[in-house]
């Protein structure tokens, strides 16, 4: 048996039963997961009205302190504060069948299987370095890539102090509990009205990447949604302000670190200094049309590369500037005025309504000159002109 199951037996899938004060008290790994994640949230969150209670002992026994923790969680997130951990409270933890059954943790998963629980597994793995192994957003099918990603996660857990995990790509009892403790989000899509501890994980990641500057509250509020939209635009995926499989995967691409740490340490484990983001605003040069945008310089010290992500919002149809223009492109100019990079921008799915376009320049190992960024209309398929007038402009000179 794995470390958690040995310490807090028996194994009970998290969310498979209500937790409440009983005699004798309920025991098991589901209780211990509840207790450990609650303590983790107290260390990670910064609620606007102060701490959400006090840490409790992680002992796998649902006693009076666990009941009070449940009341604290329920009161904070606007649920009925009865001290019983049922479906609505489990949903705050991200446990719920929004991707369809079976429930996550209710069956052993291995290659050849499919279902909503496989989607949850893939989402959770996609938040970290395993995104490059999975190769794309969750599909709900447990293929060879998923097996390899699960194997890598288990290897990381073993290296960080877990015991009893079998070194293979099968996901069983101990691995489910490790995923609950270490991965933070992915159990449900995150959208307006879905507040909870998985939102905390998303806020922490957005804050580390420079998109979110507010408190870590677990509330999926307007500021968090705006940060998600900015992240989605910068990554060139659909901008809808909702965190689903595609967005989970993109988080993992820019958070290429292993998930597990020894029991009791907080996530996320990514060293902040290894991935840094500097974002600047792009200012309209055609004030009558009022477009705006941003450019983000991403420096990944761990892998030794830089990239620039360029986004334009409320850009008019390129043909506004002449019938020969069907797209937008961007240029990066060195302080000397020499064009050092250029790229074609793509219309995002929201472009018809909001004029959202995005593009990226990632030369691999490089030091991108911190110069002028310009967005200009260009013929379809041609990043190198002939260009129309400069529509957006900003300077990366302030990025170090």
N, C-alpha and C positions, 0 to 999 in steps of 0.2 A: 504494500500500500504506500501511497505517496505521503509526504510529510504532513500535510493538512489532515488527511484522513486518519493517520496514525495518532495525531495529537488531539483531534476533536471528533472521534467516531460517534455514530456511524456516518457514512457518506449519505447525504440526502440532497438531491438536486435543488439548487437555490430557486425558490419560487414555487416549488411543487406542493407546499402545504402552508397554511396560515401559521404564523408564529404569535403566540399569546401566552399569558401566565396560566399555567396549569399545574396540577399536582398529580404525579411528579412533574417537574419542569421538562420542557422539550429540550432535547440535546441533539447535536449533530453538526455536520459541516455547514449546513445552510445557516444555522445560528451564528457560527463563527465568521462566515462571510459577511453577514449583516453587521456584526460587531466591528470587524476589521475595516470594512469600507466606511462605516460611520466615523470611526476614529480618523481615518485618512482624510475624510471630508473636513473634519474639524481643523486639521493641520493645513489644508489647502485653500479652503474658502475664506472669503472676507465679506461676510454678510453685512448689509448696510445697518442693521440694528444690533450688531455685535455677535459674539460667538453663539453658535447653535447648540448650547449645552456643554457638558464636560465629557472628556474621554471616559470610556468604560473598559472593564477588563474583558479581554478576548479569551473566553473559556469554553465556548460552544454550548453554554447553558442559558436559556432564555429566562432570566430572572427579572427582578424589579428594575435594575439599571437598564436592561435592554428594553423593557417596556417604556421607561422614561425616554430613552433614545428614540424609540418609535414615535412617541408623542411629540418630541422636539422636531423630528423630520416632518411629521404630518402638519404641525402648526406652521412651520416655516414655508411649506409648499402649498398651504391652503387646503389640506385634506381634512377629513373628519378625524379629530385627534382622540382616537379611542385606544391607542396603544397596541392595537392588533395589526400585525404586518400581513396585510392581504394584498389582493391584486393591484389596488391603486398605489399602495406604498411600494410594492415590488416594481411597479412601472417607473417610479422615481429613480430606481437603480438601473433602469433600462431593461428590465425583464418583462416581456410581453410579446404576444404573437403578432406583431405588426407585419412580419414577413411570412406569416402562415406557420403552421405546425411542422414538425413536432416542437414542443418547447425546448429551448436551449438547455442542454445538460441532461435531458431525459433519456438519451440513448447513446451508445458508443458510435462514433462517426469514423468512417474509413472510406477509402477510395471506392467509387462506384455508387455511393449514396447521394441522395439529393433531398432538398427540403429547406424550409425556412431556417432551421437550426444551422444548416450549412452556410446559409447567407450570413447569419450572425457571426459564425466562426470566421468567415472570410473578412467581414467588416472589421472585426477586432484585430485580426492579424494585419490588416491593411493599414492600421494606424502607425505601424513601426517599420523597421527595415524589411520585414517580410513582404511588403508591398512589391518590392522588386522581384521577389520570387513568385508571387502570385501573378504578376504581369498585367493586372487590370482589376477593375471593380468586381465586387462579388457577383457570382452567377447563380449560386444555390446548388451547384454541382460539385461534388467532392472529386476533383480530378488529380492527376499526378502532381500538378503544381501546388495544390492545396496540401497534399500529403507532404511534399518537401517543405512547405512553409510551416506546417505543424511540427515537423521534425526539428526544424531550426529553432522554433520557439521552445520546444522541450529541451533542446541542447542548452539554450541560454538559461532556462530555468535551473537545470542541473548545475551548470557552471556557477550560478549565483546562490546555491545552497539548498535547492530542492532535492529531495531524496525520493526514491521509489518510483520515479517515472521511467517507463520503458523507452529506450532510444529508438523510436520508430515514428511513423507518420499517422498513427492511430490516436484518436482523441477520446479518452475515457475519463473516469471519475476524477482522478487527480489533476488531469490537464484542464478540465472544466473549472475547478476551483482556482487553479493558477491563472486562468484567463480572467476570472472574476476579480482576482486580486491585483493583476498587473496591467490589464489592457484598458480599462476605464470607460470605453464607449463602444458602440457598434451594435447594441442589442435591439435598437429601434431607429427608425428615421427620426431626425430631430427637426421639428418645425414649430411654427407659432403655436403656443399653448402647451408645449411639451417641455416643462421645466424639470430639472433633476440633476443627479450626480454625473450623468454622462455629459450634460451641458458644461459642467465644471471642467471636464477634460478638454472639451472643445475651446472653452474660453482660455484655458492655460496655454494650449497650443497656439491659438491666435495671438495671444499676448506675447509669447516668445518669438513669434514670427513678425511682430510689429504691426499687426492689423487691429488689435483691440487694446484699449488703454484703460478700460473701466475696472471695476471690482470683479473679483471671482465670486459670483453669486449663485450660479446654477440656474438663473432665470434666463430664458431665451427671449430677451427683450430686443428693443429696436436697435440698440448699439451693437449687440452681438450679431443680429441678423445682418446689419450693414457690414460688419467685419467679415462675415461669411461670404456675402456677395462680393466684396472686394477681393477676397482670397480666390473665389471661384473665377472671377474675371481675370485675375493675374495668372491663374493656372490654365486658362483657355477652355474651361468646361462650362456647362450651362449655368447661367446666373439666375438662380431662383431663391436664394436665401435659405434653402433647406439642405440639411446634411444627410445625404444618402450615400449609396455605394460608391458613386463616382467621386464624391468629395472626401469620403473616408480614405479612398485610395490615394488621392492627391496629398492628403495630410501625411501619409506614410512616405511618399516620394521625397518630401522636404523634411521628414523627421526620421532619417535613416539610422536609427539606433535600436538596440534590443530592448524588449519590454521588461523582462523580469528583474527583480532585485530581491535580496533576502527578505523574508517575511517581516513586515513592519515598516519598511522604507517606502516613502512616497514616490509616486510616478508624477509626471513623465520623467524618464531617466536621461533624456537628451541633455548634454551639457550646452547651456545657452550660448557660450562663446563660439561653438563650432559651426553654427548656422546663424548668420546674421542677415537682416533685411534692412535696407534703407529705402524709404519710399519718398518720392517728391510729387507734387502736384504739377500737372500739365495745364497751362493757361491758354485760354482761347485767343487766337490771333484774328478771329473773324467775329467780333463782338456782337454783330447783328444776329448770329446763329447760336451763340451761347453754349458751345460744347465745352466739355471739361474732361480731364482724365488724370492718369497717374503713371509713373514709371517706378519699378521696384528693382533695386540691385540686390541680388541674393548671392551671398558669399558662403560657400560650404567649405570650411577649412579642413574638415575630415577627409573629404574626397578631392580637394584641391581644384575646385572649379568655381567660376562665376557665371551668372546669367542675368539678363535684364528682361523683365516682363513689362510690356507696355499695354495700357488699356485706354480706350477712348469711349466716352459716354455722350449720348445725345449728338453723335456725329450725323450730319445730314447724309442723304444718299450721295455717293461719290459723283454721280452724274450732275449734281447741283453745280459742280465746277466745270462741267463740259461733258459732252456726250462720249468722249473717248475714255472717261474715267469710270471704272467699275469696282474699284477696291480702294483700300487704304494701305499705306506702307509707313514704316518708321525708319529714321536715320539716327545714328549715334555719331556725333561729330567731336573730334578731339579739340582741345582749346585752340589749336592752330587753325581750325576750320576744315581740316581734312575729314572726310567721311570714313570712319573706321568700321562701321557695320551698318547693315540695313536688312530689313525683313518685311515680308508681306504679312498683313494683319488679316484675320478671319472674322467674319460677321458671326457673332454669337447668336444663339437661338432667340434672344430677346431683341435682336437688332431692329426688327420691323417696328417694334413699339418704342424702344428706347435708344436706338442707335449705338448699341454696345459692340465694340470691336476689340480684338486682343491679338497680340503677337509676342514672340519671344526670341531672344538671341542668346544662344548658349554655345560658345566656341570650344568648350572643354577646358583644359588647363589654360588659364589666361588671366590677364589683369586688364579689365575693361577700362578704357580711359573715362574719367569722370567728367564728361563734357556735355554738350547740348543734345537733347532728345527732341526730335521733331516728328510730327505726324502729318502726312500729306496724301492727297488723292493720287492714285496711280492707275494705269490700266490693269484689268483683271489678269492675275498670274504674273505680274511684273513688279518685283520689289525694287527694281533699279530705275524706274521712271519710263518715259518722261513724266515728271511730277507736275501736279497742280500747285496751288498756293499752300503755304504752311498753315495748317488749321490749329494744331496744338503745339506748344513748345514749353520745355522746362530744362533745368540744368542739374546734372548729377554732381556738380563740383563740390557740393557740401557733403557727399558721401565719402567715407574714408575706407 
